[in-house]
Amino acid sequence: MTRVFAPAKINLFLHVGDRRADGYHELESLVAFADVGDDLVLEAAETLALTVDGPFGAQLAGEGDNLVLRAARGAAMLAGHDLPRRITLTKNLPVASGIGGGSADAAAALRAFLLEWQQEEFKLSDFVELAKTLGADVPVCFFGHSAWMYGIGDGIERVDLPKLHAVLVNPGVSVATRAVFAKLDTRSGVDKLHWPEAFADAGAVIAFLKTVGNDLEAPALSLAPVLGEVVSVLRASAGIQLARMSGSGATCFGLFADKAAAKAAADRMEGEHPEWWVTPTTLSKKDD
């Protein structure tokens, strides 16, 4: 049995550039990973099968072509033979919520198969190329390390981040990425020249993030106005340093001065908004 963790992916900022000929937009983002996420277990079986459980498992019921199964079939192509496995995915994160989700789960499946084959001669680069075919966020989730991400997600540069104390909040709504991009009017463009080479501490990260933003937040808010309430509640919390939406939504995050402030804010929001998904977490590089 092989068990792999699929951490939530947080876009600390997200700028959108020009639309390419293939229909994709150039992007740039600073990505961090949380200590909360989904769990994936791989076990020997007679056929390939996927079972989904957990707090948000029902939201994936009836999904015919889950990214996890596509990742498993891709791994089988690399192996050159069928891979009969029972995959159990425990969905602890909201679905379609702008924090990795399906991409993180697919990446976890690839890592699980790679762990099974660690004594054999499989190239890591083959798995990276496979990850690229599964979605723009899958490669960065496959590595699972804080990174600058650019291009259409195919550009990844590792960066070490200090620990950041955060609260993740999802108000229980979903916003489709395609619909958000359709509403996008203003783009910041992309400019790697302004990326810091390193961050001395959490304060330096916050200072940088205040110079950038999330271009998709305004269009997402027009589709789901409750996101404005979520960000406002976060910004009114004691110890808050920064609050914004992650990815294309609908999960928002707040960065706090310390762990105690994040926990207190999460407790307060859970009490005032029991219908929201709220969790304190720590964002950092994978190796921490």
VODRENLO-344985 format. One record per residue (C-alpha): x, z, y; residue in three letters. Coordinates in nm, 2 decimals, m for minus. Layout:
N
<node><X>X</X><Z>Z</Z><Y>Y</Y><resn>ALA</resn></node>
...
This chain:
288
<node><X>0.00</X><Z>0.00</Z><Y>0.00</Y><resn>MET</resn></node>
<node><X>0.13</X><Z>m0.09</Z><Y>0.35</Y><resn>THR</resn></node>
<node><X>m0.01</X><Z>0.07</Z><Y>0.66</Y><resn>ARG</resn></node>
<node><X>0.05</X><Z>m0.06</Z><Y>1.01</Y><resn>VAL</resn></node>
<node><X>m0.06</X><Z>0.06</Z><Y>1.35</Y><resn>PHE</resn></node>
<node><X>m0.21</X><Z>m0.19</Z><Y>1.61</Y><resn>ALA</resn></node>
<node><X>m0.16</X><Z>m0.03</Z><Y>1.95</Y><resn>PRO</resn></node>
<node><X>m0.38</X><Z>m0.11</Z><Y>2.25</Y><resn>ALA</resn></node>
<node><X>m0.20</X><Z>m0.36</Z><Y>2.48</Y><resn>LYS</resn></node>
<node><X>m0.23</X><Z>m0.29</Z><Y>2.85</Y><resn>ILE</resn></node>
<node><X>m0.17</X><Z>m0.55</Z><Y>3.12</Y><resn>ASN</resn></node>
<node><X>m0.03</X><Z>m0.33</Z><Y>3.40</Y><resn>LEU</resn></node>
<node><X>m0.06</X><Z>m0.63</Z><Y>3.63</Y><resn>PHE</resn></node>
<node><X>m0.18</X><Z>m0.99</Z><Y>3.57</Y><resn>LEU</resn></node>
<node><X>m0.12</X><Z>m1.29</Z><Y>3.80</Y><resn>HIS</resn></node>
<node><X>m0.26</X><Z>m1.63</Z><Y>3.73</Y><resn>VAL</resn></node>
<node><X>m0.09</X><Z>m1.95</Z><Y>3.83</Y><resn>GLY</resn></node>
<node><X>m0.19</X><Z>m2.32</Z><Y>3.82</Y><resn>ASP</resn></node>
<node><X>m0.40</X><Z>m2.47</Z><Y>3.55</Y><resn>ARG</resn></node>
<node><X>m0.19</X><Z>m2.69</Z><Y>3.31</Y><resn>ARG</resn></node>
<node><X>m0.28</X><Z>m3.03</Z><Y>3.18</Y><resn>ALA</resn></node>
<node><X>m0.38</X><Z>m2.87</Z><Y>2.84</Y><resn>ASP</resn></node>
<node><X>m0.64</X><Z>m2.65</Z><Y>3.02</Y><resn>GLY</resn></node>
<node><X>m0.44</X><Z>m2.32</Z><Y>3.00</Y><resn>TYR</resn></node>
<node><X>m0.33</X><Z>m2.13</Z><Y>3.31</Y><resn>HIS</resn></node>
<node><X>0.03</X><Z>m2.01</Z><Y>3.37</Y><resn>GLU</resn></node>
<node><X>0.03</X><Z>m1.63</Z><Y>3.37</Y><resn>LEU</resn></node>
<node><X>0.27</X><Z>m1.35</Z><Y>3.44</Y><resn>GLU</resn></node>
<node><X>0.22</X><Z>m0.99</Z><Y>3.34</Y><resn>SER</resn></node>
<node><X>0.39</X><Z>m0.66</Z><Y>3.27</Y><resn>LEU</resn></node>
<node><X>0.27</X><Z>m0.54</Z><Y>2.93</Y><resn>VAL</resn></node>
<node><X>0.28</X><Z>m0.19</Z><Y>2.79</Y><resn>ALA</resn></node>
<node><X>0.16</X><Z>m0.04</Z><Y>2.46</Y><resn>PHE</resn></node>
<node><X>m0.05</X><Z>0.27</Z><Y>2.42</Y><resn>ALA</resn></node>
<node><X>m0.04</X><Z>0.54</Z><Y>2.15</Y><resn>ASP</resn></node>
<node><X>m0.40</X><Z>0.47</Z><Y>2.06</Y><resn>VAL</resn></node>
<node><X>m0.51</X><Z>0.17</Z><Y>1.86</Y><resn>GLY</resn></node>
<node><X>m0.65</X><Z>0.03</Z><Y>1.54</Y><resn>ASP</resn></node>
<node><X>m0.52</X><Z>0.09</Z><Y>1.19</Y><resn>ASP</resn></node>
<node><X>m0.46</X><Z>m0.18</Z><Y>0.92</Y><resn>LEU</resn></node>
<node><X>m0.40</X><Z>m0.12</Z><Y>0.55</Y><resn>VAL</resn></node>
<node><X>m0.28</X><Z>m0.38</Z><Y>0.30</Y><resn>LEU</resn></node>
<node><X>m0.34</X><Z>m0.33</Z><Y>m0.07</Y><resn>GLU</resn></node>
<node><X>m0.30</X><Z>m0.54</Z><Y>m0.38</Y><resn>ALA</resn></node>
<node><X>m0.62</X><Z>m0.71</Z><Y>m0.49</Y><resn>ALA</resn></node>
<node><X>m0.74</X><Z>m1.01</Z><Y>m0.69</Y><resn>GLU</resn></node>
<node><X>m0.85</X><Z>m1.21</Z><Y>m0.39</Y><resn>THR</resn></node>
<node><X>m0.80</X><Z>m1.20</Z><Y>m0.01</Y><resn>LEU</resn></node>
<node><X>m1.07</X><Z>m0.98</Z><Y>0.15</Y><resn>ALA</resn></node>
<node><X>m1.12</X><Z>m0.80</Z><Y>0.47</Y><resn>LEU</resn></node>
<node><X>m1.32</X><Z>m0.48</Z><Y>0.52</Y><resn>THR</resn></node>
<node><X>m1.38</X><Z>m0.34</Z><Y>0.87</Y><resn>VAL</resn></node>
<node><X>m1.47</X><Z>0.02</Z><Y>0.94</Y><resn>ASP</resn></node>
<node><X>m1.42</X><Z>0.27</Z><Y>1.22</Y><resn>GLY</resn></node>
<node><X>m1.61</X><Z>0.36</Z><Y>1.54</Y><resn>PRO</resn></node>
<node><X>m1.63</X><Z>0.00</Z><Y>1.65</Y><resn>PHE</resn></node>
<node><X>m1.63</X><Z>m0.18</Z><Y>1.32</Y><resn>GLY</resn></node>
<node><X>m2.00</X><Z>m0.27</Z><Y>1.34</Y><resn>ALA</resn></node>
<node><X>m1.92</X><Z>m0.49</Z><Y>1.64</Y><resn>GLN</resn></node>
<node><X>m1.73</X><Z>m0.72</Z><Y>1.41</Y><resn>LEU</resn></node>
<node><X>m2.00</X><Z>m0.74</Z><Y>1.14</Y><resn>ALA</resn></node>
<node><X>m2.07</X><Z>m1.09</Z><Y>1.03</Y><resn>GLY</resn></node>
<node><X>m1.77</X><Z>m1.24</Z><Y>1.21</Y><resn>GLU</resn></node>
<node><X>m1.68</X><Z>m1.54</Z><Y>0.99</Y><resn>GLY</resn></node>
<node><X>m1.32</X><Z>m1.61</Z><Y>1.08</Y><resn>ASP</resn></node>
<node><X>m1.16</X><Z>m1.29</Z><Y>1.19</Y><resn>ASN</resn></node>
<node><X>m0.81</X><Z>m1.33</Z><Y>1.34</Y><resn>LEU</resn></node>
<node><X>m0.67</X><Z>m1.09</Z><Y>1.08</Y><resn>VAL</resn></node>
<node><X>m0.78</X><Z>m1.33</Z><Y>0.80</Y><resn>LEU</resn></node>
<node><X>m0.63</X><Z>m1.63</Z><Y>0.98</Y><resn>ARG</resn></node>
<node><X>m0.30</X><Z>m1.43</Z><Y>1.01</Y><resn>ALA</resn></node>
<node><X>m0.32</X><Z>m1.36</Z><Y>0.63</Y><resn>ALA</resn></node>
<node><X>m0.38</X><Z>m1.72</Z><Y>0.55</Y><resn>ARG</resn></node>
<node><X>m0.09</X><Z>m1.82</Z><Y>0.78</Y><resn>GLY</resn></node>
<node><X>0.14</X><Z>m1.57</Z><Y>0.60</Y><resn>ALA</resn></node>
<node><X>0.04</X><Z>m1.72</Z><Y>0.27</Y><resn>ALA</resn></node>
<node><X>0.14</X><Z>m2.06</Z><Y>0.39</Y><resn>MET</resn></node>
<node><X>0.48</X><Z>m1.92</Z><Y>0.48</Y><resn>LEU</resn></node>
<node><X>0.51</X><Z>m1.76</Z><Y>0.13</Y><resn>ALA</resn></node>
<node><X>0.41</X><Z>m2.09</Z><Y>m0.03</Y><resn>GLY</resn></node>
<node><X>0.14</X><Z>m1.92</Z><Y>m0.25</Y><resn>HIS</resn></node>
<node><X>m0.18</X><Z>m1.72</Z><Y>m0.23</Y><resn>ASP</resn></node>
<node><X>m0.16</X><Z>m1.36</Z><Y>m0.11</Y><resn>LEU</resn></node>
<node><X>m0.44</X><Z>m1.17</Z><Y>m0.28</Y><resn>PRO</resn></node>
<node><X>m0.47</X><Z>m0.86</Z><Y>m0.07</Y><resn>ARG</resn></node>
<node><X>m0.75</X><Z>m0.62</Z><Y>0.03</Y><resn>ARG</resn></node>
<node><X>m0.71</X><Z>m0.56</Z><Y>0.41</Y><resn>ILE</resn></node>
<node><X>m0.89</X><Z>m0.26</Z><Y>0.56</Y><resn>THR</resn></node>
<node><X>m0.91</X><Z>m0.27</Z><Y>0.94</Y><resn>LEU</resn></node>
<node><X>m1.02</X><Z>0.05</Z><Y>1.11</Y><resn>THR</resn></node>
<node><X>m1.15</X><Z>m0.04</Z><Y>1.46</Y><resn>LYS</resn></node>
<node><X>m1.08</X><Z>0.25</Z><Y>1.69</Y><resn>ASN</resn></node>
<node><X>m1.07</X><Z>0.03</Z><Y>2.00</Y><resn>LEU</resn></node>
<node><X>m1.37</X><Z>m0.14</Z><Y>2.17</Y><resn>PRO</resn></node>
<node><X>m1.41</X><Z>m0.51</Z><Y>2.08</Y><resn>VAL</resn></node>
<node><X>m1.35</X><Z>m0.78</Z><Y>2.34</Y><resn>ALA</resn></node>
<node><X>m1.22</X><Z>m0.52</Z><Y>2.59</Y><resn>SER</resn></node>
<node><X>m0.90</X><Z>m0.67</Z><Y>2.74</Y><resn>GLY</resn></node>
<node><X>m0.66</X><Z>m0.44</Z><Y>2.56</Y><resn>ILE</resn></node>
<node><X>m0.53</X><Z>m0.66</Z><Y>2.28</Y><resn>GLY</resn></node>
<node><X>m0.80</X><Z>m0.60</Z><Y>2.02</Y><resn>GLY</resn></node>
<node><X>m0.81</X><Z>m0.89</Z><Y>1.78</Y><resn>GLY</resn></node>
<node><X>m0.46</X><Z>m1.01</Z><Y>1.89</Y><resn>SER</resn></node>
<node><X>m0.31</X><Z>m0.67</Z><Y>1.81</Y><resn>ALA</resn></node>
<node><X>m0.49</X><Z>m0.66</Z><Y>1.48</Y><resn>ASP</resn></node>
<node><X>m0.37</X><Z>m1.01</Z><Y>1.38</Y><resn>ALA</resn></node>
<node><X>m0.01</X><Z>m0.91</Z><Y>1.49</Y><resn>ALA</resn></node>
<node><X>m0.04</X><Z>m0.60</Z><Y>1.27</Y><resn>ALA</resn></node>
<node><X>m0.14</X><Z>m0.81</Z><Y>0.97</Y><resn>ALA</resn></node>
<node><X>0.17</X><Z>m1.02</Z><Y>1.02</Y><resn>LEU</resn></node>
<node><X>0.39</X><Z>m0.72</Z><Y>1.05</Y><resn>ARG</resn></node>
<node><X>0.23</X><Z>m0.57</Z><Y>0.73</Y><resn>ALA</resn></node>
<node><X>0.32</X><Z>m0.89</Z><Y>0.53</Y><resn>PHE</resn></node>
<node><X>0.67</X><Z>m0.89</Z><Y>0.68</Y><resn>LEU</resn></node>
<node><X>0.72</X><Z>m0.53</Z><Y>0.57</Y><resn>LEU</resn></node>
<node><X>0.61</X><Z>m0.62</Z><Y>0.22</Y><resn>GLU</resn></node>
<node><X>0.87</X><Z>m0.90</Z><Y>0.22</Y><resn>TRP</resn></node>
<node><X>1.16</X><Z>m0.71</Z><Y>0.38</Y><resn>GLN</resn></node>
<node><X>1.38</X><Z>m0.76</Z><Y>0.07</Y><resn>GLN</resn></node>
<node><X>1.32</X><Z>m1.14</Z><Y>0.07</Y><resn>GLU</resn></node>
<node><X>1.46</X><Z>m1.41</Z><Y>0.29</Y><resn>GLU</resn></node>
<node><X>1.19</X><Z>m1.48</Z><Y>0.54</Y><resn>PHE</resn></node>
<node><X>1.28</X><Z>m1.57</Z><Y>0.90</Y><resn>LYS</resn></node>
<node><X>1.14</X><Z>m1.35</Z><Y>1.17</Y><resn>LEU</resn></node>
<node><X>1.13</X><Z>m1.67</Z><Y>1.38</Y><resn>SER</resn></node>
<node><X>0.88</X><Z>m1.81</Z><Y>1.13</Y><resn>ASP</resn></node>
<node><X>0.64</X><Z>m1.52</Z><Y>1.20</Y><resn>PHE</resn></node>
<node><X>0.69</X><Z>m1.56</Z><Y>1.57</Y><resn>VAL</resn></node>
<node><X>0.59</X><Z>m1.92</Z><Y>1.55</Y><resn>GLU</resn></node>
<node><X>0.29</X><Z>m1.83</Z><Y>1.34</Y><resn>LEU</resn></node>
<node><X>0.19</X><Z>m1.57</Z><Y>1.59</Y><resn>ALA</resn></node>
<node><X>0.19</X><Z>m1.83</Z><Y>1.87</Y><resn>LYS</resn></node>
<node><X>m0.07</X><Z>m2.04</Z><Y>1.68</Y><resn>THR</resn></node>
<node><X>m0.31</X><Z>m1.74</Z><Y>1.66</Y><resn>LEU</resn></node>
<node><X>m0.35</X><Z>m1.66</Z><Y>2.03</Y><resn>GLY</resn></node>
<node><X>m0.17</X><Z>m1.61</Z><Y>2.36</Y><resn>ALA</resn></node>
<node><X>m0.14</X><Z>m1.23</Z><Y>2.32</Y><resn>ASP</resn></node>
<node><X>m0.04</X><Z>m1.23</Z><Y>1.95</Y><resn>VAL</resn></node>
<node><X>0.34</X><Z>m1.28</Z><Y>2.00</Y><resn>PRO</resn></node>
<node><X>0.38</X><Z>m0.99</Z><Y>2.24</Y><resn>VAL</resn></node>
<node><X>0.16</X><Z>m0.77</Z><Y>2.02</Y><resn>CYS</resn></node>
<node><X>0.37</X><Z>m0.88</Z><Y>1.72</Y><resn>PHE</resn></node>
<node><X>0.69</X><Z>m0.74</Z><Y>1.88</Y><resn>PHE</resn></node>
<node><X>0.49</X><Z>m0.44</Z><Y>2.02</Y><resn>GLY</resn></node>
<node><X>0.75</X><Z>m0.35</Z><Y>2.28</Y><resn>HIS</resn></node>
<node><X>0.69</X><Z>m0.33</Z><Y>2.66</Y><resn>SER</resn></node>
<node><X>0.77</X><Z>m0.67</Z><Y>2.81</Y><resn>ALA</resn></node>
<node><X>0.74</X><Z>m0.92</Z><Y>3.09</Y><resn>TRP</resn></node>
<node><X>0.50</X><Z>m1.19</Z><Y>2.96</Y><resn>MET</resn></node>
<node><X>0.48</X><Z>m1.53</Z><Y>3.12</Y><resn>TYR</resn></node>
<node><X>0.39</X><Z>m1.90</Z><Y>3.05</Y><resn>GLY</resn></node>
<node><X>0.07</X><Z>m1.89</Z><Y>2.84</Y><resn>ILE</resn></node>
<node><X>0.20</X><Z>m1.58</Z><Y>2.66</Y><resn>GLY</resn></node>
<node><X>0.48</X><Z>m1.76</Z><Y>2.48</Y><resn>ASP</resn></node>
<node><X>0.74</X><Z>m1.63</Z><Y>2.73</Y><resn>GLY</resn></node>
<node><X>0.84</X><Z>m1.27</Z><Y>2.64</Y><resn>ILE</resn></node>
<node><X>1.13</X><Z>m1.06</Z><Y>2.79</Y><resn>GLU</resn></node>
<node><X>1.17</X><Z>m0.71</Z><Y>2.67</Y><resn>ARG</resn></node>
<node><X>1.18</X><Z>m0.43</Z><Y>2.93</Y><resn>VAL</resn></node>
<node><X>1.22</X><Z>m0.06</Z><Y>2.88</Y><resn>ASP</resn></node>
<node><X>0.95</X><Z>0.14</Z><Y>3.06</Y><resn>LEU</resn></node>
<node><X>0.95</X><Z>0.52</Z><Y>3.12</Y><resn>PRO</resn></node>
<node><X>0.66</X><Z>0.70</Z><Y>2.97</Y><resn>LYS</resn></node>
<node><X>0.34</X><Z>0.65</Z><Y>3.17</Y><resn>LEU</resn></node>
<node><X>0.05</X><Z>0.90</Z><Y>3.14</Y><resn>HIS</resn></node>
<node><X>m0.28</X><Z>0.71</Z><Y>3.14</Y><resn>ALA</resn></node>
<node><X>m0.65</X><Z>0.72</Z><Y>3.08</Y><resn>VAL</resn></node>
<node><X>m0.83</X><Z>0.42</Z><Y>2.93</Y><resn>LEU</resn></node>
<node><X>m1.20</X><Z>0.37</Z><Y>3.01</Y><resn>VAL</resn></node>
<node><X>m1.44</X><Z>0.11</Z><Y>2.88</Y><resn>ASN</resn></node>
<node><X>m1.80</X><Z>0.13</Z><Y>3.00</Y><resn>PRO</resn></node>
<node><X>m1.95</X><Z>m0.02</Z><Y>2.69</Y><resn>GLY</resn></node>
<node><X>m1.98</X><Z>m0.38</Z><Y>2.82</Y><resn>VAL</resn></node>
<node><X>m1.81</X><Z>m0.70</Z><Y>2.72</Y><resn>SER</resn></node>
<node><X>m1.70</X><Z>m0.98</Z><Y>2.94</Y><resn>VAL</resn></node>
<node><X>m1.60</X><Z>m1.32</Z><Y>2.80</Y><resn>ALA</resn></node>
<node><X>m1.25</X><Z>m1.43</Z><Y>2.90</Y><resn>THR</resn></node>
<node><X>m1.37</X><Z>m1.79</Z><Y>2.95</Y><resn>ARG</resn></node>
<node><X>m1.65</X><Z>m1.67</Z><Y>3.18</Y><resn>ALA</resn></node>
<node><X>m1.40</X><Z>m1.46</Z><Y>3.38</Y><resn>VAL</resn></node>
<node><X>m1.17</X><Z>m1.76</Z><Y>3.43</Y><resn>PHE</resn></node>
<node><X>m1.47</X><Z>m1.97</Z><Y>3.53</Y><resn>ALA</resn></node>
<node><X>m1.53</X><Z>m1.73</Z><Y>3.82</Y><resn>LYS</resn></node>
<node><X>m1.17</X><Z>m1.72</Z><Y>3.93</Y><resn>LEU</resn></node>
<node><X>m1.14</X><Z>m1.83</Z><Y>4.29</Y><resn>ASP</resn></node>
<node><X>m0.81</X><Z>m1.67</Z><Y>4.41</Y><resn>THR</resn></node>
<node><X>m0.48</X><Z>m1.69</Z><Y>4.22</Y><resn>ARG</resn></node>
<node><X>m0.16</X><Z>m1.50</Z><Y>4.31</Y><resn>SER</resn></node>
<node><X>0.06</X><Z>m1.76</Z><Y>4.14</Y><resn>GLY</resn></node>
<node><X>0.37</X><Z>m1.68</Z><Y>3.93</Y><resn>VAL</resn></node>
<node><X>0.71</X><Z>m1.59</Z><Y>4.06</Y><resn>ASP</resn></node>
<node><X>0.96</X><Z>m1.44</Z><Y>3.82</Y><resn>LYS</resn></node>
<node><X>1.21</X><Z>m1.39</Z><Y>4.10</Y><resn>LEU</resn></node>
<node><X>1.03</X><Z>m1.08</Z><Y>4.21</Y><resn>HIS</resn></node>
<node><X>1.05</X><Z>m0.90</Z><Y>3.88</Y><resn>TRP</resn></node>
<node><X>1.27</X><Z>m0.58</Z><Y>3.88</Y><resn>PRO</resn></node>
<node><X>1.55</X><Z>m0.58</Z><Y>3.62</Y><resn>GLU</resn></node>
<node><X>1.48</X><Z>m0.22</Z><Y>3.53</Y><resn>ALA</resn></node>
<node><X>1.28</X><Z>0.09</Z><Y>3.63</Y><resn>PHE</resn></node>
<node><X>1.45</X><Z>0.42</Z><Y>3.71</Y><resn>ALA</resn></node>
<node><X>1.14</X><Z>0.63</Z><Y>3.65</Y><resn>ASP</resn></node>
<node><X>0.76</X><Z>0.63</Z><Y>3.64</Y><resn>ALA</resn></node>
<node><X>0.76</X><Z>0.64</Z><Y>4.02</Y><resn>GLY</resn></node>
<node><X>0.95</X><Z>0.31</Z><Y>4.04</Y><resn>ALA</resn></node>
<node><X>0.69</X><Z>0.15</Z><Y>3.80</Y><resn>VAL</resn></node>
<node><X>0.40</X><Z>0.27</Z><Y>4.02</Y><resn>ILE</resn></node>
<node><X>0.57</X><Z>0.15</Z><Y>4.34</Y><resn>ALA</resn></node>
<node><X>0.62</X><Z>m0.20</Z><Y>4.19</Y><resn>PHE</resn></node>
<node><X>0.26</X><Z>m0.21</Z><Y>4.05</Y><resn>LEU</resn></node>
<node><X>0.13</X><Z>m0.14</Z><Y>4.40</Y><resn>LYS</resn></node>
<node><X>0.28</X><Z>m0.47</Z><Y>4.51</Y><resn>THR</resn></node>
<node><X>0.09</X><Z>m0.67</Z><Y>4.25</Y><resn>VAL</resn></node>
<node><X>m0.26</X><Z>m0.67</Z><Y>4.10</Y><resn>GLY</resn></node>
<node><X>m0.49</X><Z>m0.82</Z><Y>3.84</Y><resn>ASN</resn></node>
<node><X>m0.63</X><Z>m1.16</Z><Y>3.96</Y><resn>ASP</resn></node>
<node><X>m0.91</X><Z>m1.14</Z><Y>3.69</Y><resn>LEU</resn></node>
<node><X>m1.05</X><Z>m0.81</Z><Y>3.82</Y><resn>GLU</resn></node>
<node><X>m1.26</X><Z>m0.95</Z><Y>4.10</Y><resn>ALA</resn></node>
<node><X>m1.43</X><Z>m1.22</Z><Y>3.88</Y><resn>PRO</resn></node>
<node><X>m1.48</X><Z>m0.98</Z><Y>3.60</Y><resn>ALA</resn></node>
<node><X>m1.64</X><Z>m0.73</Z><Y>3.84</Y><resn>LEU</resn></node>
<node><X>m1.88</X><Z>m1.01</Z><Y>3.96</Y><resn>SER</resn></node>
<node><X>m2.00</X><Z>m1.04</Z><Y>3.60</Y><resn>LEU</resn></node>
<node><X>m2.00</X><Z>m0.67</Z><Y>3.52</Y><resn>ALA</resn></node>
<node><X>m2.04</X><Z>m0.46</Z><Y>3.84</Y><resn>PRO</resn></node>
<node><X>m2.01</X><Z>m0.14</Z><Y>3.64</Y><resn>VAL</resn></node>
<node><X>m1.63</X><Z>m0.20</Z><Y>3.64</Y><resn>LEU</resn></node>
<node><X>m1.63</X><Z>m0.12</Z><Y>4.01</Y><resn>GLY</resn></node>
<node><X>m1.78</X><Z>0.22</Z><Y>3.93</Y><resn>GLU</resn></node>
<node><X>m1.52</X><Z>0.28</Z><Y>3.66</Y><resn>VAL</resn></node>
<node><X>m1.23</X><Z>0.20</Z><Y>3.89</Y><resn>VAL</resn></node>
<node><X>m1.39</X><Z>0.42</Z><Y>4.16</Y><resn>SER</resn></node>
<node><X>m1.43</X><Z>0.71</Z><Y>3.93</Y><resn>VAL</resn></node>
<node><X>m1.06</X><Z>0.68</Z><Y>3.82</Y><resn>LEU</resn></node>
<node><X>m0.94</X><Z>0.66</Z><Y>4.18</Y><resn>ARG</resn></node>
<node><X>m1.13</X><Z>0.98</Z><Y>4.27</Y><resn>ALA</resn></node>
<node><X>m0.95</X><Z>1.17</Z><Y>3.99</Y><resn>SER</resn></node>
<node><X>m0.69</X><Z>1.44</Z><Y>4.07</Y><resn>ALA</resn></node>
<node><X>m0.34</X><Z>1.32</Z><Y>4.01</Y><resn>GLY</resn></node>
<node><X>m0.43</X><Z>0.95</Z><Y>4.00</Y><resn>ILE</resn></node>
<node><X>m0.15</X><Z>0.72</Z><Y>4.11</Y><resn>GLN</resn></node>
<node><X>m0.30</X><Z>0.38</Z><Y>4.03</Y><resn>LEU</resn></node>
<node><X>m0.62</X><Z>0.24</Z><Y>3.88</Y><resn>ALA</resn></node>
<node><X>m0.72</X><Z>m0.11</Z><Y>3.79</Y><resn>ARG</resn></node>
<node><X>m0.86</X><Z>m0.33</Z><Y>3.51</Y><resn>MET</resn></node>
<node><X>m0.65</X><Z>m0.45</Z><Y>3.21</Y><resn>SER</resn></node>
<node><X>m0.65</X><Z>m0.82</Z><Y>3.11</Y><resn>GLY</resn></node>
<node><X>m0.98</X><Z>m0.99</Z><Y>3.15</Y><resn>SER</resn></node>
<node><X>m1.17</X><Z>m0.67</Z><Y>3.10</Y><resn>GLY</resn></node>
<node><X>m1.37</X><Z>m0.47</Z><Y>3.05</Y><resn>ALA</resn></node>
<node><X>m1.13</X><Z>m0.18</Z><Y>2.99</Y><resn>THR</resn></node>
<node><X>m0.98</X><Z>m0.02</Z><Y>3.30</Y><resn>CYS</resn></node>
<node><X>m0.69</X><Z>0.22</Z><Y>3.32</Y><resn>PHE</resn></node>
<node><X>m0.56</X><Z>0.49</Z><Y>3.54</Y><resn>GLY</resn></node>
<node><X>m0.20</X><Z>0.60</Z><Y>3.57</Y><resn>LEU</resn></node>
<node><X>m0.15</X><Z>0.98</Z><Y>3.64</Y><resn>PHE</resn></node>
<node><X>0.12</X><Z>1.21</Z><Y>3.76</Y><resn>ALA</resn></node>
<node><X>0.15</X><Z>1.39</Z><Y>3.43</Y><resn>ASP</resn></node>
<node><X>m0.01</X><Z>1.44</Z><Y>3.09</Y><resn>LYS</resn></node>
<node><X>m0.22</X><Z>1.74</Z><Y>3.20</Y><resn>ALA</resn></node>
<node><X>m0.38</X><Z>1.54</Z><Y>3.49</Y><resn>ALA</resn></node>
<node><X>m0.46</X><Z>1.25</Z><Y>3.26</Y><resn>ALA</resn></node>
<node><X>m0.62</X><Z>1.49</Z><Y>3.01</Y><resn>LYS</resn></node>
<node><X>m0.83</X><Z>1.67</Z><Y>3.28</Y><resn>ALA</resn></node>
<node><X>m0.95</X><Z>1.34</Z><Y>3.42</Y><resn>ALA</resn></node>
<node><X>m1.05</X><Z>1.21</Z><Y>3.08</Y><resn>ALA</resn></node>
<node><X>m1.24</X><Z>1.53</Z><Y>3.00</Y><resn>ASP</resn></node>
<node><X>m1.43</X><Z>1.51</Z><Y>3.33</Y><resn>ARG</resn></node>
<node><X>m1.52</X><Z>1.14</Z><Y>3.28</Y><resn>MET</resn></node>
<node><X>m1.64</X><Z>1.20</Z><Y>2.92</Y><resn>GLU</resn></node>
<node><X>m1.86</X><Z>1.48</Z><Y>3.05</Y><resn>GLY</resn></node>
<node><X>m2.00</X><Z>1.28</Z><Y>3.34</Y><resn>GLU</resn></node>
<node><X>m2.03</X><Z>0.95</Z><Y>3.15</Y><resn>HIS</resn></node>
<node><X>m2.09</X><Z>1.01</Z><Y>2.78</Y><resn>PRO</resn></node>
<node><X>m2.18</X><Z>0.65</Z><Y>2.73</Y><resn>GLU</resn></node>
<node><X>m1.83</X><Z>0.54</Z><Y>2.83</Y><resn>TRP</resn></node>
<node><X>m1.54</X><Z>0.51</Z><Y>2.59</Y><resn>TRP</resn></node>
<node><X>m1.27</X><Z>0.73</Z><Y>2.75</Y><resn>VAL</resn></node>
<node><X>m0.93</X><Z>0.83</Z><Y>2.61</Y><resn>THR</resn></node>
<node><X>m0.61</X><Z>0.98</Z><Y>2.75</Y><resn>PRO</resn></node>
<node><X>m0.29</X><Z>0.81</Z><Y>2.62</Y><resn>THR</resn></node>
<node><X>0.08</X><Z>0.75</Z><Y>2.68</Y><resn>THR</resn></node>
<node><X>0.22</X><Z>0.41</Z><Y>2.76</Y><resn>LEU</resn></node>
<node><X>0.58</X><Z>0.34</Z><Y>2.67</Y><resn>SER</resn></node>
<node><X>0.81</X><Z>0.11</Z><Y>2.48</Y><resn>LYS</resn></node>
<node><X>0.75</X><Z>0.09</Z><Y>2.11</Y><resn>LYS</resn></node>
<node><X>1.07</X><Z>0.28</Z><Y>2.02</Y><resn>ASP</resn></node>
<node><X>0.96</X><Z>0.61</Z><Y>2.19</Y><resn>ASP</resn></node>
